[in-house]
C-alpha cells in the first residue's frame, strides 16, 4: 500500500510515518507539507491512501480536501486533525473523506484504520464518534432496525452490507438482487438517513450506536 502523509508539522508527519512503518514494514510512506505539493505528487504517483491534515498553510480545510479529491480521485483520503468537532467530521465525510482520525489516536487505532480501509470499508474511530454524540447503549450496540425504524428489512440488509464496505455489485450477489434493485435500496437508505454518501451513512449509523466494523 502506498500512503502519502500531508501535514505541515514535519515532526508529527515524520513521527506518524515511523508509526505506520512499524505497523507494517511493507507500507511505502511518503511525506509532504502542503495540499499543493500533495496534488503534484498524486499526479505522478497513484497513492492508495492520503492522510490529510485539516489545517495546512496555503490551501486548507474544505478547499484542500475538495482539490485533492479531484486531483487524486482513485485515492482514499483520510482527515487527520487535532480537532474533534462533530461538524468538522460531518463536513469532511460530506466532501468525500473516508475517515476522520484525531491526531492523538493510538497506534492501535491507526492499525485498525489501515486494516479497515485496506478491505474497502469506512473507518471512524471511537473517540471521534463519542465526540460526535454516539449514544451509549446498555448492550453496547443497537440493531439497525431499532436505530432506523423507517427502513424496511431489506433496506437494513443493504445498509448493513454498506457499513461493511461492500460494493453494490457484491451486495447484489450476496442478497440475490439485481444491481438496479440494490441501487434503488441504496437511494432509499440515503433518503432515510438524509445523507449523500456511504461515508456519511457510516457516520450517521455510528452516531446512532450501530456497530460499523
C-alpha positions in Angstrom: 0.0 0.0 0.0 1.3 3.5 -1.0 0.5 6.1 1.6 1.0 9.9 1.5 1.0 12.0 4.7 0.2 15.6 4.1 1.0 17.7 7.2 2.9 21.0 7.6 4.1 19.9 11.0 7.2 18.0 10.0 7.8 16.4 13.4 4.3 15.0 13.5 4.4 13.8 9.9 7.7 12.0 10.4 6.5 10.5 13.6 3.4 9.2 12.0 5.5 7.8 9.2 7.5 5.8 11.7 4.4 4.5 13.4 2.9 3.4 10.1 6.1 1.7 9.0 6.3 -0.1 12.4 2.7 -1.3 12.0 3.5 -2.7 8.6 7.0 -2.7 7.1 5.7 -3.3 3.6 4.0 0.2 3.5 5.5 2.7 1.2 5.0 6.0 3.1 5.8 9.5 1.6 5.5 12.8 3.4 4.7 16.3 2.1 3.9 19.7 3.8 1.1 21.2 1.7 -2.0 20.4 -0.3 -0.4 21.8 -3.4 2.6 19.5 -3.0 0.3 16.6 -2.4 -1.6 17.2 -5.6 1.7 17.4 -7.5 2.8 14.1 -6.0 -0.5 12.5 -6.6 -0.4 13.4 -10.3 2.8 11.4 -10.6 2.2 8.6 -8.1 -1.0 6.7 -7.5 -1.4 6.7 -3.7 -3.8 4.2 -2.2 -4.3 6.3 0.9 -3.7 10.0 1.7 -3.6 11.2 5.3 -4.5 14.9 5.1 -4.2 17.5 7.9 -7.3 19.7 8.0 -5.3 22.8 8.9 -2.5 23.5 6.5 -0.7 26.6 5.3 -1.9 27.7 1.9 -4.8 25.6 0.6 -6.5 24.3 3.7 -9.6 22.6 5.2 -12.5 22.1 2.8 -10.7 23.6 -0.2 -7.7 21.3 0.3 -10.0 18.2 0.6 -12.0 19.1 -2.5 -9.0 19.9 -4.6 -7.1 16.8 -3.5 -10.2 14.6 -4.0 -10.4 15.9 -7.6 -6.7 15.5 -8.3 -6.4 12.0 -6.7 -9.9 10.6 -7.4 -8.7 7.0 -7.1 -7.1 7.6 -3.6 -8.8 7.1 -0.3 -8.5 10.4 1.7 -8.5 10.4 5.4 -8.6 13.6 7.5 -6.1 13.7 10.4 -6.7 16.6 12.7 -6.2 17.8 16.3 -9.9 18.9 16.3 -12.8 16.6 17.2 -15.6 18.9 16.3 -18.6 16.9 15.2 -19.5 19.5 12.5 -15.9 19.2 11.1 -16.2 15.4 11.0 -19.6 15.5 9.2 -18.4 18.1 6.7 -15.3 16.1 5.9 -17.3 12.9 5.1 -19.8 15.0 3.1 -16.9 16.2 0.9 -15.6 12.7 0.3 -13.3 11.8 3.2 -13.3 8.1 4.1 -12.3 8.6 7.7 -11.6 11.2 10.3 -8.8 10.3 12.8 -7.8 12.5 15.7 -4.1 13.3 15.9 -3.9 11.8 19.3 -5.2 8.4 18.1 -3.3 5.4 19.4 -1.2 3.1 17.4 -3.9 0.5 17.8 -6.5 2.9 16.2 -4.2 3.6 13.3 -3.7 -0.2 12.9 -7.4 -0.7 12.9 -7.9 2.1 10.4 -5.4 0.6 8.0 -7.0 -2.8 8.2 -10.5 -1.4 7.7 -9.6 0.9 4.8 -7.5 -1.8 3.1 -10.6 -4.0 2.7 -12.6 -1.1 1.3 -14.6 -0.3 4.3 -15.0 3.1 6.0 -13.4 3.8 9.4 -14.3 6.3 12.1 -12.6 5.8 15.5 -14.5 5.5 18.7 -13.1 8.8 20.1 -14.4 10.8 17.1 -17.8 9.1 17.3 -18.1 9.8 21.1 -17.3 13.4 20.5 -19.9 13.5 17.7 -22.5 12.2 20.1 -22.7 8.5 19.6 -25.0 7.2 22.3 -24.0 4.6 24.9 -26.3 1.6 24.9 -26.9 -1.0 27.5 -25.8 -3.8 25.2 -23.1 -1.7 23.6 -24.6 -1.6 20.1 -28.1 -1.1 18.5 -29.6 -3.2 15.9 -30.1 -1.5 12.6 -33.9 -1.9 12.7 -34.0 -0.2 16.1 -31.7 2.6 15.1 -33.6 3.3 11.8 -37.2 2.1 12.2 -38.1 3.8 8.9 -36.0 1.3 6.9 -37.5 -2.0 5.6 -35.9 -5.3 6.5 -34.3 -5.5 3.0 -33.0 -1.9 3.3 -31.4 -2.8 6.6 -29.7 -5.7 4.9 -28.3 -3.3 2.3 -27.2 -0.8 4.8 -25.5 -3.5 6.9 -23.6 -4.6 3.8 -22.7 -0.9 3.0 -21.3 -0.4 6.6 -19.1 -3.4 6.0 -17.6 -1.7 2.9 -19.3 -3.9 0.3 -19.8 -2.6 -3.2 -23.3 -2.6 -4.9 -22.1 -5.5 -7.1 -21.1 -7.6 -4.0 -24.3 -6.7 -2.2 -26.4 -7.8 -5.2 -24.5 -11.1 -5.3 -24.8 -11.8 -1.6 -28.5 -10.8 -1.4 -29.6 -12.3 -4.7 -30.7 -9.0 -6.1 -30.2 -7.2 -9.4 -27.8 -4.3 -9.4 -30.6 -1.9 -10.2 -32.6 -3.1 -7.2 -29.6 -2.6 -5.0 -29.2 1.0 -6.3 -32.8 1.6 -5.5 -32.4 0.4 -2.0 -29.2 2.5 -1.5 -31.1 5.6 -2.6 -33.9 4.8 -0.2 -31.3 4.3 2.6 -29.7 7.6 1.8 -33.0 9.4 1.8 -34.0 7.9 5.2 -30.6 8.8 6.8 -30.6 12.2 5.0 -27.1 11.6 3.6 -25.4 11.7 0.2 -22.6 9.2 0.5 -21.6 6.0 2.2 -19.1 7.8 4.4 -22.0 9.9 5.7 -24.1 6.8 6.2 -21.3 5.3 8.4 -21.1 8.5 10.4 -24.9 8.7 11.0 -25.1 5.0 11.8 -22.3 5.2 14.3 -23.9 8.2 16.0 -27.0 6.1 16.5 -24.9 3.5 18.2 -24.8 0.9 15.4 -21.8 -1.4 15.0 -19.9 -0.4 11.9 -16.9 -2.7 11.8 
